[in-house]
Amino acid sequence: MFYIHQYSCISPQETFLKNDIETLHASTENILHVIEPAYTGFPPGALRRMGKASRMGMGTAMQVLQNNAKPDGFIVGTANGGMEESIRFLKQIIEYNEDTLAPGSFVQSTANAIASQLGMSTQNHGYNITHVHKGLSFENSVIDVGMLLKENPEHSYLLGGVDEIASYNYNIEYAAGCYKKEITSNKELYNVNSSGSIAGEGAAMFLVNNTVENASAKLCALATLHTDDKRMVLDWMRSFIEKELPAGETIDLFLTGDDGDSRHAELFSSCEALVNIDTTIARFKHMCGEYPTASAFALWLACVLPVNKPLPQHMLSRKGAEQNIKNVLIYNCHQGVQHSFMLVCRAL
Protein backbone atom coordinates (compact mmCIF):
# COMPACT_ATOMS: atom_id res chain seq x y z
CA MET A 1 0.00 0.00 0.00
CA PHE A 2 2.60 2.58 1.09
CA TYR A 3 5.79 3.25 3.05
CA ILE A 4 5.95 5.00 6.43
CA HIS A 5 8.78 7.52 6.84
CA GLN A 6 8.05 9.68 9.86
CA TYR A 7 5.72 9.04 12.79
CA SER A 8 4.75 10.51 16.13
CA CYS A 9 2.42 9.51 18.94
CA ILE A 10 0.84 11.08 22.01
CA SER A 11 -0.56 8.42 24.32
CA PRO A 12 -0.95 7.53 28.00
CA GLN A 13 2.62 6.20 27.87
CA GLU A 14 6.06 7.78 27.29
CA THR A 15 5.70 7.77 23.52
CA PHE A 16 6.04 11.41 22.43
CA LEU A 17 9.66 12.10 21.44
CA LYS A 18 10.80 9.08 23.49
CA ASN A 19 9.41 5.90 21.88
CA ASP A 20 9.57 4.30 25.33
CA ILE A 21 7.44 1.16 25.30
CA GLU A 22 9.13 -0.42 28.32
CA THR A 23 7.58 1.93 30.88
CA LEU A 24 3.93 1.23 31.65
CA HIS A 25 1.99 3.97 33.40
CA ALA A 26 -1.07 2.94 35.40
CA SER A 27 -4.65 3.89 34.62
CA THR A 28 -6.77 6.05 36.92
CA GLU A 29 -10.29 4.85 37.74
CA ASN A 30 -10.44 2.72 34.58
CA ILE A 31 -9.26 5.55 32.31
CA LEU A 32 -5.91 5.98 30.58
CA HIS A 33 -5.45 9.71 29.96
CA VAL A 34 -2.75 10.84 27.55
CA ILE A 35 0.45 12.45 28.78
CA GLU A 36 0.25 15.81 27.03
CA PRO A 37 3.57 17.49 26.17
CA ALA A 38 4.33 21.20 26.42
CA TYR A 39 3.34 21.75 22.75
CA THR A 40 6.23 24.10 22.02
CA GLY A 41 6.02 26.10 18.82
CA PHE A 42 2.33 27.00 19.12
CA PRO A 43 1.21 30.57 19.85
CA PRO A 44 -0.16 30.61 23.44
CA GLY A 45 -3.40 32.23 22.32
CA ALA A 46 -4.05 29.57 19.70
CA LEU A 47 -3.15 26.81 22.15
CA ARG A 48 -5.66 28.08 24.71
CA ARG A 49 -8.44 27.95 22.15
CA MET A 50 -7.70 24.39 21.08
CA GLY A 51 -9.68 21.47 22.40
CA LYS A 52 -7.82 18.41 23.64
CA ALA A 53 -8.26 16.42 20.42
CA SER A 54 -6.93 19.36 18.39
CA ARG A 55 -3.93 19.78 20.68
CA MET A 56 -3.05 16.09 20.42
CA GLY A 57 -3.51 16.01 16.66
CA MET A 58 -1.60 19.21 16.03
CA GLY A 59 1.18 18.23 18.43
CA THR A 60 1.84 14.87 16.79
CA ALA A 61 1.47 16.24 13.26
CA MET A 62 3.85 19.15 13.73
CA GLN A 63 6.44 16.76 15.17
CA VAL A 64 6.21 14.68 11.98
CA LEU A 65 6.45 17.80 9.80
CA GLN A 66 9.31 19.45 11.70
CA ASN A 67 11.87 18.67 8.96
CA ASN A 68 10.03 20.93 6.53
CA ALA A 69 8.04 18.05 5.09
CA LYS A 70 5.27 19.36 2.85
CA PRO A 71 2.65 16.66 2.33
CA ASP A 72 0.16 16.85 -0.50
CA GLY A 73 -2.74 16.35 1.86
CA PHE A 74 -3.97 15.59 5.36
CA ILE A 75 -6.12 12.54 6.05
CA VAL A 76 -7.33 12.07 9.64
CA GLY A 77 -9.55 9.42 11.19
CA THR A 78 -11.56 10.17 14.33
CA ALA A 79 -14.77 8.83 15.81
CA ASN A 80 -15.44 11.48 18.44
CA GLY A 81 -13.56 14.55 17.20
CA GLY A 82 -13.67 17.41 19.70
CA MET A 83 -16.45 15.90 21.80
CA GLU A 84 -15.60 17.90 24.93
CA GLU A 85 -15.78 21.19 23.02
CA SER A 86 -19.03 20.12 21.40
CA ILE A 87 -20.67 19.53 24.79
CA ARG A 88 -19.27 22.83 26.06
CA PHE A 89 -20.87 24.66 23.15
CA LEU A 90 -24.24 22.96 23.68
CA LYS A 91 -24.14 23.99 27.34
CA GLN A 92 -23.48 27.58 26.27
CA ILE A 93 -26.60 27.52 24.11
CA ILE A 94 -28.67 26.73 27.20
CA GLU A 95 -26.74 28.98 29.57
CA TYR A 96 -26.85 32.05 27.32
CA ASN A 97 -30.29 31.30 25.87
CA GLU A 98 -28.83 31.06 22.33
CA ASP A 99 -27.42 34.58 22.58
CA THR A 100 -23.83 35.95 22.52
CA LEU A 101 -22.28 32.51 22.09
CA ALA A 102 -18.48 32.19 21.97
CA PRO A 103 -17.53 30.71 18.58
CA GLY A 104 -14.34 29.01 19.80
CA SER A 105 -15.98 25.89 21.23
CA PHE A 106 -18.16 25.49 18.13
CA VAL A 107 -15.17 25.71 15.78
CA GLN A 108 -13.22 23.20 17.87
CA SER A 109 -16.15 20.80 18.21
CA THR A 110 -16.34 19.55 14.64
CA ALA A 111 -14.68 16.28 13.70
CA ASN A 112 -12.69 17.93 10.90
CA ALA A 113 -11.17 20.59 13.19
CA ILE A 114 -7.85 18.73 13.41
CA ALA A 115 -7.25 18.27 9.68
CA SER A 116 -8.52 21.76 8.84
CA GLN A 117 -6.30 23.44 11.43
CA LEU A 118 -3.33 21.51 10.08
CA GLY A 119 -4.08 22.79 6.60
CA MET A 120 -4.48 26.38 7.75
CA SER A 121 -1.46 26.43 10.07
CA THR A 122 0.85 25.07 7.35
CA GLN A 123 -0.86 27.03 4.53
CA ASN A 124 -1.41 23.76 2.75
CA HIS A 125 -4.22 23.87 0.19
CA GLY A 126 -3.99 20.21 -0.79
CA TYR A 127 -6.36 17.32 -0.15
CA ASN A 128 -7.91 17.63 3.32
CA ILE A 129 -10.43 15.18 4.71
CA THR A 130 -11.58 13.54 7.94
CA HIS A 131 -13.06 10.04 8.13
CA VAL A 132 -15.61 9.38 10.88
CA HIS A 133 -16.56 5.69 10.97
CA LYS A 134 -16.46 4.78 14.66
CA GLY A 135 -14.02 1.90 15.19
CA LEU A 136 -12.93 1.88 11.53
CA SER A 137 -12.21 5.61 11.22
CA PHE A 138 -8.44 5.19 10.99
CA GLU A 139 -8.74 2.19 8.68
CA ASN A 140 -10.86 4.17 6.24
CA SER A 141 -8.22 6.90 6.31
CA VAL A 142 -5.61 4.27 5.42
CA ILE A 143 -7.74 3.06 2.51
CA ASP A 144 -8.14 6.65 1.30
CA VAL A 145 -4.39 7.25 1.40
CA GLY A 146 -3.76 4.01 -0.46
CA MET A 147 -6.09 5.07 -3.28
CA LEU A 148 -4.58 8.57 -3.42
CA LEU A 149 -1.07 7.16 -3.80
CA LYS A 150 -2.21 4.90 -6.62
CA GLU A 151 -3.56 7.96 -8.43
CA ASN A 152 -0.63 10.19 -7.47
CA PRO A 153 2.49 7.99 -7.09
CA GLU A 154 4.84 10.94 -6.50
CA HIS A 155 2.83 12.47 -3.67
CA SER A 156 3.17 12.12 0.09
CA TYR A 157 0.44 12.44 2.70
CA LEU A 158 0.04 12.95 6.42
CA LEU A 159 -2.11 10.16 7.84
CA GLY A 160 -3.45 10.16 11.39
CA GLY A 161 -5.86 8.82 13.96
CA VAL A 162 -7.04 10.91 16.92
CA ASP A 163 -9.62 10.44 19.67
CA GLU A 164 -10.12 11.92 23.12
CA ILE A 165 -12.09 10.50 26.01
CA ALA A 166 -14.65 13.11 27.03
CA SER A 167 -16.90 12.71 30.06
CA TYR A 168 -19.96 12.73 27.79
CA ASN A 169 -19.03 9.79 25.56
CA TYR A 170 -17.41 7.96 28.48
CA ASN A 171 -20.69 8.04 30.42
CA ILE A 172 -22.70 6.84 27.42
CA GLU A 173 -20.31 3.98 26.66
CA TYR A 174 -20.07 3.08 30.35
CA ALA A 175 -23.87 2.79 30.48
CA ALA A 176 -23.72 0.61 27.35
CA GLY A 177 -21.37 -1.81 29.14
CA CYS A 178 -18.21 -0.93 27.21
CA TYR A 179 -16.13 -0.34 30.35
CA LYS A 180 -15.59 -2.38 33.48
CA LYS A 181 -17.79 -1.70 36.50
CA GLU A 182 -15.08 -2.55 39.03
CA ILE A 183 -11.89 -0.52 39.29
CA THR A 184 -9.27 -2.40 37.28
CA SER A 185 -5.69 -1.32 36.68
CA ASN A 186 -4.42 -1.60 33.14
CA LYS A 187 -1.52 -3.59 34.59
CA GLU A 188 -4.03 -6.28 35.60
CA LEU A 189 -6.35 -5.91 32.61
CA TYR A 190 -5.73 -9.40 31.24
CA ASN A 191 -5.97 -11.08 34.63
CA VAL A 192 -9.50 -9.90 35.45
CA ASN A 193 -12.31 -12.04 34.06
CA SER A 194 -15.15 -9.55 33.65
CA SER A 195 -16.99 -7.73 30.89
CA GLY A 196 -15.89 -4.34 29.62
CA SER A 197 -12.50 -2.70 29.13
CA ILE A 198 -10.79 0.51 30.25
CA ALA A 199 -11.16 3.80 28.40
CA GLY A 200 -8.30 5.40 26.52
CA GLU A 201 -7.35 8.15 24.10
CA GLY A 202 -4.47 9.17 21.90
CA ALA A 203 -3.14 10.51 18.62
CA ALA A 204 -0.72 9.05 16.08
CA MET A 205 0.48 10.62 12.82
CA PHE A 206 2.45 9.18 9.90
CA LEU A 207 4.14 10.69 6.86
CA VAL A 208 3.62 8.17 4.06
CA ASN A 209 4.45 7.82 0.36
CA ASN A 210 5.58 5.31 -2.28
CA THR A 211 9.32 5.78 -1.70
CA VAL A 212 11.14 2.79 -0.23
CA GLU A 213 14.40 4.66 0.47
CA ASN A 214 14.83 5.49 4.20
CA ALA A 215 11.40 4.11 5.05
CA SER A 216 10.86 2.76 8.55
CA ALA A 217 8.14 0.30 7.58
CA LYS A 218 5.67 -0.61 4.88
CA LEU A 219 1.95 -1.03 5.41
CA CYS A 220 1.50 -3.90 3.01
CA ALA A 221 -2.21 -4.65 3.27
CA LEU A 222 -5.42 -3.82 5.13
CA ALA A 223 -8.77 -5.57 5.43
CA THR A 224 -11.86 -4.52 7.38
CA LEU A 225 -14.95 -6.38 8.46
CA HIS A 226 -18.18 -5.51 10.29
CA THR A 227 -19.75 -8.54 11.95
CA ASP A 228 -20.43 -10.22 15.27
CA ASP A 229 -19.93 -13.68 13.73
CA LYS A 230 -16.71 -15.19 15.08
CA ARG A 231 -16.47 -17.75 12.29
CA MET A 232 -16.54 -15.02 9.66
CA VAL A 233 -13.74 -13.15 11.41
CA LEU A 234 -11.59 -16.29 11.48
CA ASP A 235 -12.28 -16.98 7.79
CA TRP A 236 -11.31 -13.40 6.92
CA MET A 237 -8.10 -13.61 8.93
CA ARG A 238 -7.12 -16.93 7.36
CA SER A 239 -7.84 -15.59 3.88
CA PHE A 240 -5.99 -12.33 4.58
CA ILE A 241 -2.82 -14.14 5.64
CA GLU A 242 -2.91 -16.51 2.66
CA LYS A 243 -3.44 -13.69 0.21
CA GLU A 244 -1.17 -10.94 1.57
CA LEU A 245 1.79 -12.67 3.25
CA PRO A 246 4.66 -13.15 0.76
CA ALA A 247 5.43 -16.74 -0.15
CA GLY A 248 7.97 -18.37 2.13
CA GLU A 249 7.58 -15.80 4.89
CA THR A 250 5.83 -16.04 8.25
CA ILE A 251 4.09 -13.74 10.69
CA ASP A 252 6.78 -12.87 13.24
CA LEU A 253 4.48 -10.90 15.55
CA PHE A 254 0.72 -11.07 16.00
CA LEU A 255 -0.24 -7.79 17.70
CA THR A 256 -3.82 -7.95 18.98
CA GLY A 257 -6.25 -5.37 20.26
CA ASP A 258 -7.35 -7.64 23.10
CA ASP A 259 -9.15 -5.22 25.43
CA GLY A 260 -9.58 -7.49 28.44
CA ASP A 261 -13.33 -7.84 27.87
CA SER A 262 -14.34 -11.39 28.80
CA ARG A 263 -17.07 -11.31 26.13
CA HIS A 264 -14.37 -11.12 23.42
CA ALA A 265 -11.85 -13.52 24.98
CA GLU A 266 -12.90 -16.51 22.88
CA LEU A 267 -12.61 -14.47 19.68
CA PHE A 268 -9.04 -13.41 20.41
CA SER A 269 -7.94 -16.87 21.53
CA SER A 270 -9.39 -18.35 18.32
CA CYS A 271 -7.52 -15.80 16.19
CA GLU A 272 -4.29 -16.51 18.08
CA ALA A 273 -4.71 -20.21 17.29
CA LEU A 274 -4.51 -19.42 13.55
CA VAL A 275 -0.93 -18.15 13.62
CA ASN A 276 2.20 -20.32 13.61
CA ILE A 277 3.35 -21.80 16.92
CA ASP A 278 6.64 -19.85 16.57
CA THR A 279 4.85 -16.52 16.17
CA THR A 280 5.17 -14.07 19.05
CA ILE A 281 1.79 -12.82 20.31
CA ALA A 282 1.54 -9.42 21.99
CA ARG A 283 -1.20 -7.02 23.13
CA PHE A 284 -1.39 -3.23 23.17
CA LYS A 285 -4.63 -1.94 24.69
CA HIS A 286 -3.32 -2.11 28.25
CA MET A 287 -0.98 0.66 27.08
CA CYS A 288 -3.45 2.98 25.36
CA GLY A 289 -6.90 1.86 26.54
CA GLU A 290 -9.93 1.20 24.37
CA TYR A 291 -10.92 3.92 21.91
CA PRO A 292 -12.10 3.90 18.29
CA THR A 293 -8.80 4.79 16.60
CA ALA A 294 -6.54 2.66 18.83
CA SER A 295 -5.34 0.86 15.68
CA ALA A 296 -3.31 4.01 14.87
CA PHE A 297 -1.43 3.47 18.14
CA ALA A 298 -0.85 -0.16 17.13
CA LEU A 299 0.59 0.93 13.77
CA TRP A 300 2.91 3.34 15.58
CA LEU A 301 3.99 0.46 17.84
CA ALA A 302 4.79 -1.68 14.81
CA CYS A 303 7.13 1.06 13.57
CA VAL A 304 9.07 1.49 16.84
CA LEU A 305 9.43 -2.11 18.04
CA PRO A 306 13.02 -2.81 19.10
CA VAL A 307 15.45 -4.60 16.79
CA ASN A 308 17.49 -7.47 18.25
CA LYS A 309 15.76 -7.00 21.60
CA PRO A 310 12.84 -8.87 23.16
CA LEU A 311 9.51 -7.14 23.52
CA PRO A 312 8.59 -5.69 26.92
CA GLN A 313 7.23 -8.40 29.19
CA HIS A 314 3.99 -6.51 29.81
CA MET A 315 3.11 -6.77 26.10
CA LEU A 316 3.76 -10.47 25.66
CA SER A 317 0.97 -13.00 25.58
CA ARG A 318 3.22 -15.69 24.07
CA LYS A 319 6.91 -15.52 23.30
CA GLY A 320 7.80 -16.96 19.92
CA ALA A 321 11.01 -18.17 18.35
CA GLU A 322 11.68 -15.11 16.18
CA GLN A 323 13.57 -12.22 17.75
CA ASN A 324 14.06 -10.05 14.66
CA ILE A 325 10.48 -9.01 14.00
CA LYS A 326 9.88 -8.22 10.33
CA ASN A 327 6.27 -9.14 9.48
CA VAL A 328 3.69 -7.82 11.94
CA LEU A 329 0.01 -8.71 11.73
CA ILE A 330 -2.19 -6.24 13.64
CA TYR A 331 -5.70 -7.33 14.52
CA ASN A 332 -8.01 -4.78 16.11
CA CYS A 333 -11.58 -5.28 17.26
CA HIS A 334 -13.79 -2.41 18.42
CA GLN A 335 -16.78 -3.28 20.60
CA GLY A 336 -16.93 -6.78 19.18
CA VAL A 337 -18.28 -5.84 15.74
CA GLN A 338 -15.72 -3.72 13.86
CA HIS A 339 -12.62 -5.66 12.88
CA SER A 340 -9.46 -4.81 10.97
CA PHE A 341 -6.28 -6.59 9.91
CA MET A 342 -3.11 -4.72 8.96
CA LEU A 343 0.06 -6.38 7.66
CA VAL A 344 3.15 -4.29 8.40
CA CYS A 345 6.62 -5.13 7.05
CA ARG A 346 9.34 -3.45 9.07
CA ALA A 347 12.72 -2.32 7.79
CA LEU A 348 15.42 -4.21 9.72
Residue, then its C-alpha position, 0 to 999 in steps of 0.5 A: m500500500f505505502y511506506i511509512h517515513q516519519y511518525s509521532c504519537i501522544s498516548p498515556q505512555e512515554t511515547f512522544l519524542k521518546n518511543d519508550i514502550e518499556t515503561l507502563h503507566a497505570s490507569t486512573e479509575n479505569i481511564l488511561h489519559v494521555i500524557e500531554p507534552a508542552y506543545t512548544g512552537f504553538p502561539p499561546g493564544a491559539l493553544r488556549r483555544m484548542g480542544k484536547a483532540s486538536r492539541m493532540g492532533m496538532g502536536t503529533a502532526m507538527q512533530v512529523l512535519q518538523n523537517n520541513a516536510k510538505p505533504d500533498g494532503f492531510i487525512v485524519g480518522t476520528a470517531n469522536g472529534g472534539m467531543e468535549e468542546s461540542i458539549r461545552f458549546l451545547k451547554q453555552i446555548i442553554e446557559y446564554n439562551e442562544d445569545t452571545l455565544a463564543p464561537g471558539s468551542f463550536v469551531q473546535s467541536t467539529a470532527n474535521a477541526i484537526a485536519s482543517q487546522l493543520g491545513m491552515s497552520t501550514q498554509n497547505h491547500g492540498y487534499n484535506i479530509t476527515h473520516v468518521h466511521k467509529g471503530l474503523s475511522f483510521e482504517n478508512s483513512v488508510i484506505d483513502v491514502g492508499m487510493l490517493l497514492k495509486e492515483n498520485p504515485e509521486h505524492s506524500y500524505l500525512l495520515g493520522g488517527v485521533d480520539e479523546i475521552a470526554s466525560y460525555n461519551y465515556n458516560i454513554e459507553y459506560a452505560a452501554g457496558c463498554y467499560k468495566k464496573e469494578i476498578t481495574s488497573n491496566k496492569e491487571l487488565y488481562n488477569v481480570n475475568s469480567s466484561g468491559s474494558i478501560a477507556g483510553e485516548g491518543a493521537a498518532m500521525f504518519l508521513v507516508n508515500n511510495t518511496v522505499e528509500n529510508a522508510s521505517a516500515k511498509l503497510c502492506a495490506l489492510a482488510t476490514l470487516h463488520t460482523d459479530d460472527k466469530r467464524m466469519v472473522l476467522d475466515w477473513m483472517r485466514s484468507f488475509i494471511e494466505k493472500e497478503l503474506p509473501a510466499g515463504e515468509t511467516i508472521d513474526l508478531f501477531l499484535t492484537g487489540d485484546d481489550g480485556d473484555s471477557r465477552h471477546a476472549e474466545l474471539f481473540s484466543s481463536c484468532e491466536a490459534l490461527v498463527n504459527i506456533d513460533t509466532t510471538i503474540a503481543r497485546f497493546k490496549h493495556m498501554c493505550g486503553e480502548y478507543p475507536t482509533a486505537s489501531a493508529f497506536a498499534l501501527w505506531l507500535a509496529c514502527v518502533l518495536p526494538v530490533n534485536k531486543p525482546l519485547p517488553q514483558h507486559m506486552l507479551s501473551r506468548k513468546g515466539a522463536e523469532q527475535n528479529i520481527k519483520n512481518v507484523l500482523i495487527y488485529n483490532c476489534h472495536q466493541g466486538v463488531q468492527h474488525s481490521f487486519m493490517l500487515v506491516c513489514r518493518a525495515l530491519 
